[in-house]
């Protein structure tokens, strides 16, 4: 009887801990700028404007011997977390 009672109490504690909210945004998103490239273009995430993202895009494109050209701002969502992203294209210098 004592074993069953202990097992039920442990099971209830497990269920209650599974329902807890935890700390908000502990690991969900980072304020770091992230660079995603696909060869000819680059997306800089966690930025609010073109001006904030331009240095990162220029550095990436300059490493390839090209120049960065702003294309658009995008709202990206991933697992219910939204962030702004700036899309740049890399093109040969004119």
MIDOSE-1310 file (N, C-alpha, C; in nm, 2 decimals, decimal comma, always signed):
residues 94
xxxx	+0,08/-0,12/+0,00/+0,00/+0,00/+0,00/+0,09/+0,13/+0,00; +0,19/+0,12/+0,08/+0,28/+0,24/+0,09/+0,35/+0,26/-0,05; +0,39/+0,15/-0,11/+0,45/+0,16/-0,24/+0,36/+0,23/-0,35; +0,24/+0,19/-0,35/+0,14/+0,25/-0,44/+0,12/+0,40/-0,41
xxxx	+0,11/+0,43/-0,29/+0,09/+0,57/-0,25/+0,21/+0,66/-0,29; +0,33/+0,60/-0,27/+0,45/+0,67/-0,31/+0,45/+0,69/-0,47; +0,42/+0,59/-0,54/+0,42/+0,59/-0,68/+0,31/+0,69/-0,73; +0,20/+0,70/-0,67/+0,10/+0,79/-0,71/+0,14/+0,94/-0,69
xxxx	+0,21/+0,96/-0,57/+0,26/+1,10/-0,54/+0,37/+1,14/-0,64; +0,45/+1,05/-0,68/+0,56/+1,08/-0,78/+0,50/+1,11/-0,91; +0,40/+1,03/-0,95/+0,33/+1,05/-1,08/+0,26/+1,19/-1,08; +0,19/+1,22/-0,97/+0,12/+1,35/-0,96/+0,23/+1,47/-0,97
xxxx	+0,34/+1,45/-0,90/+0,44/+1,56/-0,91/+0,49/+1,57/-1,05; +0,51/+1,46/-1,12/+0,56/+1,47/-1,26/+0,45/+1,54/-1,35; +0,33/+1,51/-1,33/+0,22/+1,57/-1,41/+0,22/+1,72/-1,38; +0,23/+1,76/-1,26/+0,22/+1,90/-1,22/+0,34/+1,98/-1,28
xxxx	+0,46/+1,92/-1,28/+0,58/+1,99/-1,33/+0,57/+2,00/-1,48; +0,50/+1,91/-1,55/+0,49/+1,92/-1,69/+0,39/+2,03/-1,73; +0,31/+2,08/-1,64/+0,21/+2,19/-1,67/+0,27/+2,32/-1,64; +0,38/+2,33/-1,58/+0,44/+2,46/-1,54/+0,48/+2,54/-1,66
xxxx	+0,48/+2,67/-1,65/+0,51/+2,76/-1,76/+0,66/+2,77/-1,77; +0,74/+2,77/-1,67/+0,88/+2,79/-1,68/+0,91/+2,94/-1,70; +1,04/+2,97/-1,72/+1,08/+3,11/-1,74/+1,05/+3,15/-1,88; +0,98/+3,27/-1,90/+0,95/+3,31/-2,04/+1,08/+3,34/-2,12
xxxx	+1,08/+3,30/-2,25/+1,19/+3,33/-2,34/+1,32/+3,30/-2,29; +1,34/+3,19/-2,21/+1,47/+3,16/-2,16/+1,57/+3,12/-2,27; +1,53/+3,03/-2,36/+1,62/+2,99/-2,47/+1,55/+3,00/-2,61; +1,43/+3,07/-2,61/+1,36/+3,07/-2,74/+1,42/+3,15/-2,85
xxxx	+1,47/+3,27/-2,81/+1,53/+3,35/-2,92/+1,65/+3,42/-2,86; +1,73/+3,46/-2,94/+1,86/+3,53/-2,91/+1,86/+3,66/-2,98; +1,92/+3,76/-2,91/+1,93/+3,89/-2,98/+2,05/+3,90/-3,07; +2,12/+3,79/-3,08/+2,24/+3,79/-3,17/+2,19/+3,80/-3,32
xxxx	+2,27/+3,87/-3,40/+2,24/+3,87/-3,54/+2,28/+3,74/-3,60; +2,20/+3,68/-3,69/+2,24/+3,55/-3,75/+2,24/+3,57/-3,90; +2,33/+3,51/-3,96/+2,35/+3,52/-4,11/+2,32/+3,39/-4,17; +2,23/+3,39/-4,27/+2,19/+3,27/-4,34/+2,22/+3,30/-4,49
xxxx	+2,30/+3,22/-4,55/+2,33/+3,25/-4,69/+2,30/+3,13/-4,78; +2,28/+3,16/-4,91/+2,25/+3,05/-5,00/+2,34/+3,07/-5,13; +2,46/+3,13/-5,11/+2,55/+3,15/-5,22/+2,54/+3,29/-5,28; +2,43/+3,32/-5,34/+2,42/+3,45/-5,41/+2,34/+3,56/-5,33
xxxx	+2,28/+3,51/-5,21/+2,21/+3,61/-5,13/+2,23/+3,57/-4,98; +2,19/+3,67/-4,90/+2,21/+3,65/-4,75/+2,10/+3,71/-4,68; +2,05/+3,65/-4,57/+1,95/+3,70/-4,48/+2,01/+3,73/-4,34; +1,99/+3,84/-4,29/+2,04/+3,88/-4,16/+1,92/+3,89/-4,07
xxxx	+1,91/+3,80/-3,96/+1,80/+3,80/-3,87/+1,82/+3,88/-3,75; +1,71/+3,90/-3,67/+1,72/+3,98/-3,55/+1,76/+4,12/-3,57; +1,72/+4,19/-3,67/+1,75/+4,33/-3,70/+1,62/+4,40/-3,72; +1,62/+4,53/-3,70/+1,50/+4,61/-3,71/+1,50/+4,69/-3,84
xxxx	+1,61/+4,71/-3,90/+1,62/+4,79/-4,02/+1,73/+4,75/-4,12; +1,73/+4,80/-4,24/+1,83/+4,78/-4,34/+1,97/+4,83/-4,29; +1,97/+4,94/-4,23/+2,09/+5,00/-4,18/+2,16/+4,92/-4,07; +2,08/+4,85/-3,99/+2,14/+4,77/-3,88/+2,20/+4,64/-3,94
xxxx	+2,14/+4,59/-4,05/+2,19/+4,46/-4,11/+2,30/+4,48/-4,22; +2,30/+4,60/-4,28/+2,40/+4,63/-4,39/+2,54/+4,59/-4,36; +2,60/+4,63/-4,25/+2,74/+4,59/-4,22/+2,77/+4,44/-4,23; +2,67/+4,36/-4,18/+2,69/+4,21/-4,18/+2,68/+4,16/-4,33
xxxx	+2,59/+4,21/-4,40/+2,57/+4,17/-4,54/+2,69/+4,21/-4,63; +2,74/+4,34/-4,60/+2,85/+4,38/-4,68/+2,98/+4,30/-4,65; +3,00/+4,26/-4,52/+3,11/+4,18/-4,49/+3,10/+4,04/-4,56; +2,98/+3,98/-4,56/+2,96/+3,85/-4,62/+2,99/+3,86/-4,77
xxxx	+2,93/+3,96/-4,84/+2,94/+3,98/-4,98/+3,08/+4,02/-5,02; +3,15/+4,10/-4,94/+3,29/+4,14/-4,97/+3,38/+4,03/-4,96; +3,36/+3,93/-4,88/+3,44/+3,81/-4,87/+3,43/+3,73/-5,00; +3,32/+3,74/-5,07/+3,31/+3,67/-5,20/+3,35/+3,76/-5,32
xxxx	+3,40/+3,88/-5,29/+3,44/+3,97/-5,40/+3,32/+4,04/-5,46; +3,21/+4,05/-5,39/+3,09/+4,11/-5,45/+3,04/+4,22/-5,36; +2,93/+4,29/-5,40/+2,87/+4,40/-5,32/+2,73/+4,36/-5,28; +2,69/+4,41/-5,16/+2,55/+4,38/-5,11/+2,45/+4,48/-5,16
xxxx	+2,34/+4,42/-5,21/+2,22/+4,50/-5,25/+2,10/+4,47/-5,17; +2,04/+4,57/-5,11/+1,92/+4,54/-5,02/+1,81/+4,50/-5,11; +1,73/+4,39/-5,07/+1,61/+4,35/-5,14/+1,49/+4,38/-5,06; +1,48/+4,33/-4,94/+1,35/+4,35/-4,86/+1,37/+4,32/-4,71
xxxx	+1,27/+4,37/-4,63/+1,26/+4,33/-4,49/+1,15/+4,22/-4,49; +1,18/+4,12/-4,40/+1,08/+4,01/-4,39/+1,05/+3,98/-4,24; +0,94/+3,94/-4,21/+0,90/+3,89/-4,08/+0,91/+3,74/-4,08; +1,01/+3,68/-4,01/+1,03/+3,54/-4,00/+0,97/+3,48/-3,87
xxxx	+0,90/+3,37/-3,88/+0,85/+3,31/-3,76/+0,90/+3,16/-3,75; +0,94/+3,12/-3,63/+0,99/+2,99/-3,61/+0,95/+2,94/-3,47; +0,87/+2,84/-3,46/+0,82/+2,79/-3,33/+0,75/+2,90/-3,25; +0,67/+2,98/-3,31/+0,59/+3,09/-3,25/+0,68/+3,20/-3,20
xxxx	+0,80/+3,22/-3,25/+0,88/+3,33/-3,22/+0,90/+3,41/-3,35; +0,87/+3,54/-3,35/+0,88/+3,62/-3,47/+1,00/+3,71/-3,46; +1,07/+3,73/-3,57/+1,18/+3,82/-3,57/+1,19/+3,89/-3,71; +1,25/+4,00/-3,72/+1,26/+4,07/-3,85/+1,39/+4,03/-3,91
xxxx	+1,39/+4,02/-4,04/+1,51/+3,98/-4,12/+1,53/+4,07/-4,24; +1,65/+4,10/-4,27/+1,68/+4,18/-4,39/+1,74/+4,09/-4,50; +1,69/+4,09/-4,62/+1,74/+4,01/-4,73/+1,83/+4,10/-4,82; +1,94/+4,05/-4,85/+2,04/+4,12/-4,94/+2,08/+4,02/-5,05
xxxx	+2,10/+4,07/-5,17/+2,16/+3,99/-5,27/+2,31/+4,03/-5,29; +2,39/+3,94/-5,33/+2,53/+3,97/-5,36/+2,55/+3,97/-5,51; +2,61/+4,08/-5,56/+2,63/+4,09/-5,71/+2,77/+4,15/-5,73; +2,82/+4,11/-5,85/+2,95/+4,16/-5,88/+2,96/+4,32/-5,88
xx	+3,07/+4,38/-5,84/+3,07/+4,52/-5,84/+3,06/+4,58/-5,98; +3,00/+4,70/-5,99/+2,97/+4,76/-6,12/+3,07/+4,87/-6,15
